[in-house]
Amino acid sequence: MLDAIDKIYVLKLAKNDKTEMDMHLQKRFPGIPVHYWEVEGKTVNKNEGSINLSLWRILCHDYVDDVAKDIAHNHMAMVRDAHDTGEERVLFLEEDARIEEAPISRLKGVNDWLRNSPSWDIFFLGYCNWPMVASFFVTTNVVRLWSPLAAHAYVLNRRGMQKILNYTENGKKLSQHVDKMYATMPLLQRYGMFPMIAFQSKEPALFTKACDKLNVNVSMKTLCIINQYLSLVIPLLIIGMIVFGLLRFFH
């Protein structure tokens, strides 16, 4: 699966067992070396946040606590290490990421695109477009993404790694959640797989809080799946409305 990837980095807590993740990655990415980036800390796969956050602040995704800063620094440490060791295309995972099976034809198409396309810097295997719910087809299984949140499973090429390290002053200048930084960073060329294949096995805490405030019961996986289809439909509806309005205006 996706042998265009040279190496896999997995961010995990040192205290957590890696046996299950080892088996999962050996099945999904046979033959690709895996490096576990083990860290001490409270968590690497969710941000507890403040229990008093308003729904608006959760939706803005702009509250940054010590846990979020720690996660961002850990991601930058992995990116810096992969860049300094000369890797070309690296998959970065958080330890709760799980990759689903996909048809061989789809994987081959994505694999060829990752190897041959000069346009991308970062490629998401799982994402949730927000606040701009917009994607556009590049190939049948690759989409251009505008504001993809989630950093549990993404691929960087060397140019993408260099851009990120330059933007963060070698990983030292960080003031946002790592996924929001990737989603808003200027000149970073963002693409993703369609349909996506990477999801988190644990619900992010801020997402759970938002669902509680809205009094809805939906999983992050379900939301991401719905979001990827809405991201393709909404831009077409907007373009259609603009064209219709112009035709009515001139006729």
Summary of the structure (lengths in Angstrom):
residues: 251
radius of gyration: 18.5
end to end distance: 53.3
largest distance: 68.5
contacts: 756
relative contact order: 0.16
helix: 42%
strand: 20%
